[in-house]
């Protein structure tokens, strides 16, 4: 385009994959926390295999079964006087923890929600504190592992 005019990118915007470095995590009963990394968003349907004894086909029929979700791991930097993840983990007392809804949104350049996932009946199961090394040159990162019962698309 030698005349200096700018070509419209309306059609081109939809051909690029989404970037994954801009996201937000919102807890239903807590303030929004900033995380460095979210891993483990995964779901699968377990397979049920069945074959009747009088079936003329010598293989099992496969059907979708119960859905299974992996735990999500949230990682964030530690800050002075910030004990939010530790307090969430400490609140677990023999099934008396109030389960909550966690929403994870993938954001665009203007921080608008592009796509999201809702984790229902979520609760923390594990906290990992940073390793201490006298010769390390990195930020202290803590992580919280979250179990949940179901996942759905966020609006």
C-alpha positions in Angstrom: 0.0 0.0 0.0 2.3 2.7 -1.3 -0.3 5.6 -0.8 0.2 5.5 3.0 -3.4 4.4 3.7 -4.0 2.1 6.7 -5.6 -1.2 6.0 -8.4 -2.2 8.3 -7.5 -4.9 10.8 -11.1 -5.9 11.7 -10.9 -9.2 9.9 -7.2 -9.8 11.0 -8.0 -9.4 14.7 -9.8 -12.7 14.8 -7.0 -14.7 13.3 -4.5 -14.2 16.1 -4.6 -16.5 19.1 -5.3 -14.9 22.5 -2.3 -14.0 24.7 -2.1 -15.6 28.2 -0.1 -13.1 30.2 -3.0 -10.8 31.2 -5.6 -12.3 33.5 -7.4 -11.7 36.7 -8.6 -14.0 39.5 -11.6 -13.0 41.6 -12.7 -14.7 44.8 -16.5 -14.4 45.6 -15.9 -13.8 49.3 -12.6 -12.0 49.2 -10.9 -9.1 47.5 -9.4 -9.5 44.1 -5.8 -10.7 44.4 -3.0 -10.4 41.8 -1.3 -13.6 40.8 1.8 -14.2 38.7 0.6 -17.6 37.4 -2.5 -19.8 37.2 -1.9 -23.4 36.2 -4.0 -26.6 36.1 -7.2 -25.4 34.5 -8.2 -28.8 33.1 -11.3 -31.0 32.8 -11.9 -34.5 31.4 -14.8 -36.9 31.1 -14.0 -40.3 32.5 -14.8 -43.2 30.1 -17.3 -45.9 31.0 -16.8 -49.1 29.1 -19.6 -51.6 28.9 -20.2 -54.8 26.9 -23.3 -57.0 27.2 -22.6 -60.7 27.4 -24.8 -61.5 24.4 -23.4 -58.7 22.2 -22.3 -59.8 18.7 -19.6 -57.1 18.7 -16.5 -58.2 20.5 -15.6 -54.8 21.9 -16.9 -52.6 24.6 -19.2 -49.6 24.0 -17.6 -46.4 25.4 -19.8 -43.7 27.0 -18.9 -40.5 28.7 -18.9 -40.7 32.5 -18.3 -38.5 35.5 -16.3 -35.3 34.8 -13.1 -34.9 36.6 -11.2 -31.6 37.3 -7.6 -31.1 38.3 -6.6 -28.8 41.1 -5.6 -25.2 40.1 -2.4 -23.7 41.4 -2.3 -19.9 42.0 1.2 -18.3 42.4 2.0 -14.8 43.6 4.8 -12.8 45.0 5.0 -12.4 48.8 4.7 -8.9 50.1 5.4 -7.4 53.6 2.3 -7.8 55.9 0.4 -9.8 53.1 -0.9 -13.0 54.6 -4.0 -13.4 52.5 -3.1 -16.9 51.1 -2.0 -18.1 54.4 -5.2 -16.9 56.1 -7.3 -18.7 53.4 -5.4 -22.0 54.0 -5.5 -21.6 57.8 -9.3 -21.3 57.6 -9.7 -25.0 56.8 -10.9 -26.8 59.8 -12.2 -30.4 59.2 -14.7 -29.6 56.4 -15.9 -26.4 58.0 -14.3 -24.2 55.4 -16.8 -22.1 53.6 -16.4 -23.0 49.9 -16.5 -20.2 47.5 -16.7 -19.4 43.8 -13.5 -18.3 42.0 -13.6 -16.7 38.6 -10.6 -16.6 36.3 -10.7 -14.2 33.3 -8.3 -13.9 30.4 -8.0 -10.2 29.5 -7.3 -8.2 26.4 -4.9 -5.2 26.1 -7.6 -2.9 27.6 -8.3 -5.2 30.5 -11.6 -6.3 29.1 -12.7 -9.9 29.8 -12.2 -12.1 26.7 -12.9 -15.5 28.2 -13.4 -16.8 31.6 -14.0 -19.8 33.8 -15.9 -20.2 37.1 -14.6 -22.7 39.7 -17.5 -23.7 41.9 -17.3 -24.9 45.5 -13.6 -24.2 45.6 -11.4 -24.5 48.7 -7.6 -24.5 49.3 -5.8 -27.8 49.8 -2.1 -26.9 49.9 0.1 -23.9 50.4 3.7 -23.8 49.3 6.0 -21.1 50.7 9.2 -20.0 48.9 12.5 -21.8 49.4 15.1 -19.7 51.3 18.5 -19.4 49.6 21.2 -17.0 50.6 22.5 -16.7 47.1 19.1 -16.4 45.3 18.4 -13.4 43.1 14.6 -13.7 42.6 11.3 -12.7 44.2 9.8 -14.8 46.9 6.8 -16.7 45.4 4.1 -18.5 47.3 1.5 -20.8 45.8 -2.0 -22.0 46.8 -3.5 -25.2 45.4 -7.3 -25.0 45.0 -9.7 -28.0 44.6 -13.1 -27.4 43.2 -16.1 -29.5 42.2 -17.2 -28.1 38.8 -16.0 -25.6 36.2 -18.2 -23.6 33.8 -17.7 -20.8 31.3 -17.9 -17.3 32.8 -20.1 -14.7 31.2 
